[in-house]
């Protein structure tokens, strides 16, 4: 009787697992169909097409405006950044970069808070992409330190570095290759952490 009971329970367990997997497959399939349906409907809807064109146009204009501001403030020059960071030698120290960053931070903070109070919903998006996680993780401490070290060595950060890709300076392409390697290393680290957490949770069971 015990063997019959165990066999029947295992069959029930397999049936429940198979039904749950089928349900998950159906849900993922429905999500894919829904996404494809929305894309198909958007192609046929002139209003949706106009919104997409406006979205990409605003994105392009904001990127061009950001790049122009960086070039105008001379923040694309690595020597400008290095002279700003050379506080130990006051004769070579250039504080002008601090006014650029401070002015941009003050204006953005005031404008951002005003927009959040005046507008409840973005014009070209469903909602504002505001962060919800308020916990201080280890990567938020180690990451800025590593970023600061790289910024101090090279005198360039991602924004000005990408703008400098249009120049003929081959050093910027070497720098960009290093950025790609750093992003890939972070991806590998995230996968390792996820795998380690799965092994840890399975071993605790």
N, C-alpha and C positions, 0 to 999 in steps of 0.2 A: 504493500500500500504506500509506503514511504517513497519507493522508487517511482510509482505511478504518479504520486502527488508532485514529486520533484520534476518529473518530465513534463507534466501538464503546466506547472508553474513556469518552467523555462520556456515552454511554447508560448504561454501568455505574455511572458516578458519580451520574447522575440517579436511577437505580433505588435505589442505596444511600441517597441523601439522602431519597428518598420513603419508603423502608422505615423509615429511622430516625425520620422525622417521624411516620409512622404508628404506630411503636412508642411514641414519646413521647405521641402523642394517646391511644393505648390505655392507657398507664400513668396519665395524668392522668384519663382516664375511669374507670379502675378505682379510683383514689383517691377520686374524687367518689362513685362507687357505694358504696365502703366507708364513707365518711363518712355518706352517706344511710342506709346499712344500720344503722350504729351508732345514729344518731338514731332510726330507726324502731324498733329493738329496745329502745332506752332508754324510748321511750314505752310499750311493752308490758311492761317489766320493772319491777315495784314496787320492787325493791332499787335500781335505777339512779335511779328517780324520787326515792326517799328520799335518796339521796346528793346529787342535785342540789339538792333543797330544803334539805338541811343545809349544802351549800356556799354557797348564796346567803344563807342565814340567818346563817352565820358571817361572811360578807363584810359584810352589813348591820350586824351587831352591832359588828364591828371598826371600821367607818367611823363609826358613831354614838359609840363609845367614844373614838375619836381626836378627833372634833369636840368632844365634851364636855370632853376634857382641854385642848384648845386654848382653849376659851371659859373654862374654870375658871382657867387660868393667865393669862388676859387677853392671850393672844398674838394674838387677833383684833383688838386695838386697834392701829392703825398708830402712834399717838403713843407707845405703850409701846415699840415697836421702835425708833422714832427716838430716844427718850430713852436707850435702851441703846447705840445707835450713836454718840451725841454724847459721845465720850470726851474731846474737847478742852475741854469745859466741865464740870468735875467737880461744880459746884454743881447742874447739871441732869441729871447722869448717873445712870441707874437700872440698877444691876447685877443686879436681880432676875431679868431674863430669862436671864442667863447661868446662874443656878442651875436654872432650868427646863430649858434645853437640856442642861446638863451632867448633871442628874439623869436625864433621859430617855435620854441617850446611855449612861451607865453601866449603868442597868438593862437597856436593850435589848442591850448588848454581852454582859453576863453571861448573860442569859436566852437569847439567840440561840446562844451557844456551848454552853450546857447542853443545849438542845433538839437541836442537831446531834449531840451525843455520845450522848444517850439514845435518840433516835428515828432509825432508819435511813430511814424513809419517811414522808411526811406522811399524815395520815388521809384527807384529801379530795383528794389529788393523786397523780400517779404518781411525782414526784420533787421535790426542793427546787430552786427556780429560782435557783441560784447562778451568778454570772458565771464564765465560763471564759477570757475574754480578759484577759490581764494586761499587755498592752502599753499604754503611755501615748501616746494619740493627741492630736493638736492640739486636737480639739474638747473634750477633757476639761480642757484648760487655758484655752482661750478662753471656753468655756461658763460655768464658775463665775465668771469675771471679769464677764461680762455680767450674770449673775444677781445678783451682789453689787451692781453698779451700780444695777440696777432695784430691788433690795430696799432699798438705801439711799435712793433717791429717793422711792419710794412708801411705804416702811415696812410692806410686806405681801409675803408669799410665797404660793405657790400653795395650800398647805393652808388657812391662815387665810382667804385670799381666797375660796376656794370656800365655806367655812363662812359667810362674810359675805354670800353671795348670798341667804340667807334674810332678811336685814335689808332695811329700806326705804331704805338709803343708795344713791342713784343712782350715786355715785362707784365703788362696787364693780362695777356693771354695765359702766361705762366701762372699768374695769381688766380685767374678764374679756374684753371685746371685744379689748383690746390683747393679752391672753394668746393668744387664738385667732389673731390676726394673726401673733404671734411663732411659734406652732407651725406655721402655714401657711408662713411664710418658711423655717423649718427644713426643711420637706418639699420646698419648691422647691430649696433648696440641696442637699439629698441627691440629688434627681433630676439637677441640674446636674452634680454630682460623678460620678454614675454615667454620664451621657452623655459627660462629658469623659474618663473612664477608658476607655470603649468606643472613642472616637475615637483615644485615645492608643495603645491596644493594636492597633487595626486599622492605624494608620499605621506601627507598628513592624514589622508583618508585611510 
